[in-house]
Each structure stands twice: as C-alpha cells, then as structure tokens.
Amino acid sequence: MAHIRLAVVQDASALLDILKQYIETPITLEYEIPSVADKETQILAFSHDYPFIVIEDDSEVVGYAFAHGDLAQPGLSWNAELRAFIRLNRRGNHYGTAAMNVLMDILRLQNVRNVYSNVTEGNPRSESLHRKLGFNKCGVLHKTGYKNGRWLDVNLLEKRICDEEGTERPAPFVPFSKLDRAEVQKIIDKANEALK
Ligand SMILES: CC(C)(COP(=O)(O)OP(=O)(O)OC[C@H]1O[C@@H](n2cnc3c(N)ncnc32)[C@H](O)[C@@H]1OP(=O)(O)O)[C@@H](O)C(=O)NCCC(=O)NCCS
C-alpha cells in the first residue's frame, strides 16, 4: 500500500531513477541527471525551508514532490513553487494529487499564501492535475525553454492557498524545519488514510 513520508537523503538514488524516466522529455528542462551527491544536497537544502516528500509502497519509492521558493527576497517569502514526479508506470493512482495536497497543507502551516507551478507545453497530465487542484493559468513564457532542438513555451500556474485578503502585515514565513513535527505528521497521516 502506498504512503507518503518526508524525504531523507537516502532517497536520492530512487528520486534520480524517477527523474531519469523524464529526462529525455521537455517535461523537465534539465538536460542531465544530477549526481547522487548533488541530489542528496538538494534534499537537505530544500527540506530545511520547505516540505520535500516521497510516496512509497512496499517495494519502492513511486514518486516525490517538493516545494521551494525565493527567500533571498523577503517580500517573496509567502510564495512557493511546487514540483512532483511520479514513476511512469504508477501514474493515474492519485499519488500526484495526494502529494500536491500534502505540500499545500504543510505550506499553509508555514503561512505561505500563493503556490505556483511552471508547466512546459505539451504536458496534458500536469495541466489536468493542476486544473483539478484549482490552479489558474496566469501567464505563458513564450519560447523560453530549449530542449531537444525546440523552443518551448512554459505555462505559469498559480493558486492562492490562504483565505485572508487583509493588507495588514501577514504572519511571517515559518521555515519547514521550525514547524511542529506533530502537526506535519497529522497532515501526512490524513493523506495516507485517504490513499488506503
Ligand atoms: C503530472 C503527474 C505528477 C500527475 O501524477 P499522477 O499521480 O499521475 O496524477 P493523479 O493520479 O493524481 O491524477 C491527477 C489528475 O490528472 C489527470 N489525468 C490522469 N491521467 C491522465 C491522462 N492520461 N491524461 C490527462 N490527464 C490525466 C486527471 O484529471 C486526474 O484527476 P482524476 O483522476 O481525479 O480525474 C505525473 O503524471 C508526473 O509525474 N508527470 C511528470 C512530471 C510532471 O509533469 N510534473 C508536474 C507537476 S510539476
């Protein structure tokens, strides 16, 4: 049975196996698979500030998802970009939906207000997933990505994940590492119940 848990550095190889399945496609605009050491560093670095999760079943990691953002500019700290990858032969089992919902629920605890995704043209599954999750298309970067001899559009998708519209100073961004782990686990447990 599949369940979600927080990613650990030991997941790096499995995540690279999944990314390998997409590396020849424009779904990712990376050209080469990073080294295991680089992936380990990324997991550690990203999960300090943002949620980084994996979905696994009894035999293997079947997908992963993470958020990241621009904390160098404090005025942008209430935003995060989301990314998810599910093994090719495990798509269509609602893992992508569950993973994105867990990310957004954790980001709400962090006082994040807006989430974004960049989706390269020609990725109908990702477009459907985001539409279903309530994302709106807010723009297109025309011919901004180059892969496999083609210039590609990247669609920008956004979703507001808080209710407040107030102009007062918002509650500050809380780095993932400062969250109450019990609260995080509650979100993951709820998602895992739904995956059963
Ligand atoms: C996009 C991706 C994450 C979706 O993950 P998934 O686990 O297959 O998605 P889900 O099973 O949760 O399905 C989500 C929705 O996608 C849509 N979908 C499913 N299969 C589809 C298909 N064959 N064609 C088009 N849309 C499809 C449906 O709307 C579905 O919702 P529904 O089943 O309730 O109708 C996965 O295909 C993937 O890893 N793709 C490569 C990486 C990527 O594009 N990531 C995008 C996020 S940054």
The ligand as an SDF file (V2000), in Angstrom:
LIG
                    3D

 48 50  0  0  0  0  0  0  0  0999 V2000
    1.6500   15.1550  -13.5030 C   0  0  0  0  0  0  0  0  0  0  0  0
    1.8360   13.9930  -12.5340 C   0  0  0  0  0  0  0  0  0  0  0  0
    2.5760   14.4780  -11.2850 C   0  0  0  0  0  0  0  0  0  0  0  0
    0.4260   13.5150  -12.1350 C   0  0  0  0  0  0  0  0  0  0  0  0
    0.5710   12.4920  -11.1730 O   0  0  0  0  0  0  0  0  0  0  0  0
   -0.4750   11.2840  -11.0880 P   0  0  0  0  0  0  0  0  0  0  0  0
   -0.2380   10.5490   -9.8460 O   0  0  0  0  0  0  0  0  0  0  0  0
   -0.4420   10.5130  -12.3620 O   0  0  0  0  0  0  0  0  0  0  0  0
   -1.8260   12.1260  -11.0360 O   0  0  0  0  0  0  0  0  0  0  0  0
   -3.2150   11.6860  -10.3910 P   0  0  0  0  0  0  0  0  0  0  0  0
   -3.4170   10.2140  -10.4890 O   0  0  0  0  0  0  0  0  0  0  0  0
   -3.3140   12.3090   -9.0490 O   0  0  0  0  0  0  0  0  0  0  0  0
   -4.2220   12.3810  -11.4080 O   0  0  0  0  0  0  0  0  0  0  0  0
   -4.4670   13.7460  -11.3320 C   0  0  0  0  0  0  0  0  0  0  0  0
   -5.3270   14.1580  -12.4910 C   0  0  0  0  0  0  0  0  0  0  0  0
   -4.5770   14.1020  -13.6770 O   0  0  0  0  0  0  0  0  0  0  0  0
   -5.4850   13.8520  -14.7540 C   0  0  0  0  0  0  0  0  0  0  0  0
   -5.0430   12.6850  -15.5190 N   0  0  0  0  0  0  0  0  0  0  0  0
   -4.8280   11.4280  -15.0850 C   0  0  0  0  0  0  0  0  0  0  0  0
   -4.4560   10.6580  -16.1110 N   0  0  0  0  0  0  0  0  0  0  0  0
   -4.4460   11.4440  -17.2230 C   0  0  0  0  0  0  0  0  0  0  0  0
   -4.1450   11.2440  -18.5830 C   0  0  0  0  0  0  0  0  0  0  0  0
   -3.7910   10.0430  -19.0490 N   0  0  0  0  0  0  0  0  0  0  0  0
   -4.2200   12.3030  -19.4180 N   0  0  0  0  0  0  0  0  0  0  0  0
   -4.5890   13.5150  -18.9710 C   0  0  0  0  0  0  0  0  0  0  0  0
   -4.8800   13.7600  -17.6740 N   0  0  0  0  0  0  0  0  0  0  0  0
   -4.8120   12.7400  -16.8170 C   0  0  0  0  0  0  0  0  0  0  0  0
   -6.8540   13.6570  -14.1700 C   0  0  0  0  0  0  0  0  0  0  0  0
   -7.5430   14.8970  -14.1750 O   0  0  0  0  0  0  0  0  0  0  0  0
   -6.5170   13.2630  -12.7630 C   0  0  0  0  0  0  0  0  0  0  0  0
   -7.5210   13.5040  -11.8500 O   0  0  0  0  0  0  0  0  0  0  0  0
   -8.7780   12.4470  -11.7100 P   0  0  0  0  0  0  0  0  0  0  0  0
   -8.2160   11.0670  -11.7930 O   0  0  0  0  0  0  0  0  0  0  0  0
   -9.3800   12.7530  -10.3790 O   0  0  0  0  0  0  0  0  0  0  0  0
   -9.6700   12.7860  -12.8570 O   0  0  0  0  0  0  0  0  0  0  0  0
    2.5830   12.7980  -13.2020 C   0  0  0  0  0  0  0  0  0  0  0  0
    1.9670   12.4810  -14.4250 O   0  0  0  0  0  0  0  0  0  0  0  0
    4.0570   13.0950  -13.4510 C   0  0  0  0  0  0  0  0  0  0  0  0
    4.9020   12.8200  -12.5990 O   0  0  0  0  0  0  0  0  0  0  0  0
    4.3610   13.6990  -14.6070 N   0  0  0  0  0  0  0  0  0  0  0  0
    5.7260   14.1000  -14.9180 C   0  0  0  0  0  0  0  0  0  0  0  0
    6.1950   15.2610  -14.0850 C   0  0  0  0  0  0  0  0  0  0  0  0
    5.2250   16.4140  -14.1490 C   0  0  0  0  0  0  0  0  0  0  0  0
    4.6730   16.7420  -15.1800 O   0  0  0  0  0  0  0  0  0  0  0  0
    5.0010   17.0570  -13.0100 N   0  0  0  0  0  0  0  0  0  0  0  0
    4.0420   18.1570  -12.9550 C   0  0  0  0  0  0  0  0  0  0  0  0
    3.9990   18.8360  -11.6680 C   0  0  0  0  0  0  0  0  0  0  0  0
    5.3780   19.9520  -11.5070 S   0  0  0  0  0  0  0  0  0  0  0  0
  1  2  1  0
  2  3  1  0
  2  4  1  0
  2 36  1  0
  4  5  1  0
  5  6  1  0
  6  7  2  0
  6  8  1  0
  6  9  1  0
  9 10  1  0
 10 11  2  0
 10 12  1  0
 10 13  1  0
 13 14  1  0
 14 15  1  0
 15 16  1  0
 15 30  1  0
 16 17  1  0
 17 18  1  0
 17 28  1  0
 18 19  1  0
 18 27  1  0
 19 20  2  0
 20 21  1  0
 21 22  1  0
 21 27  2  0
 22 23  1  0
 22 24  2  0
 24 25  1  0
 25 26  2  0
 26 27  1  0
 28 29  1  0
 28 30  1  0
 30 31  1  0
 31 32  1  0
 32 33  2  0
 32 34  1  0
 32 35  1  0
 36 37  1  0
 36 38  1  0
 38 39  2  0
 38 40  1  0
 40 41  1  0
 41 42  1  0
 42 43  1  0
 43 44  2  0
 43 45  1  0
 45 46  1  0
 46 47  1  0
 47 48  1  0
M  END
$$$$
